[in-house]
Amino acid sequence: QMQLVESGGGLVQAGGSLRLSCVGSGRTFRPGAMAWFRQPPGKEREFVAAISDISWRSGGRTTYADSVKGRFTIFGDNTRDTVYLQMNSLKPEDTAVYYCATGRTTSTWPAEYDYWGQGTQVAVSS
């Protein structure tokens, strides 16, 4: 019943921008938190950003990995059950498959999230 679909990935040059979208569906879609993770080629999945459901409805609590602070922004559109990741000033090291996930509370640990999307590829060229 809970489904997440990411979109918005693609190929971009360093310094460019992309906006990723994660659309939730199902009558049970009311997560306590949503997050973005990424998995670079040959590396383990890593935390990017998270937002509480209260925050994406009315603004509030967000958290970011140090590597993306000041460049990425997570925000939501409750009317569309959608969470976004705005990525600016992209670097080659941002290249990864990006995943949307839902959980009870914000966390940097992937195991604390219960539902995941299929991922969307982001490639940043130098």
Secondary structure, DSSP 8 states (H G I E B T S, - for coil): --EEEEE--EEEETT--EEEEEEEESTT---SEEEEEEE-TTS--EEEEEEEHHHHHHS--EEE-TTTTTTEEEEEEGGGTEEEEEE-S--GGG-EEEEEEEESS--S-GGGEEEE---EEEEEE-
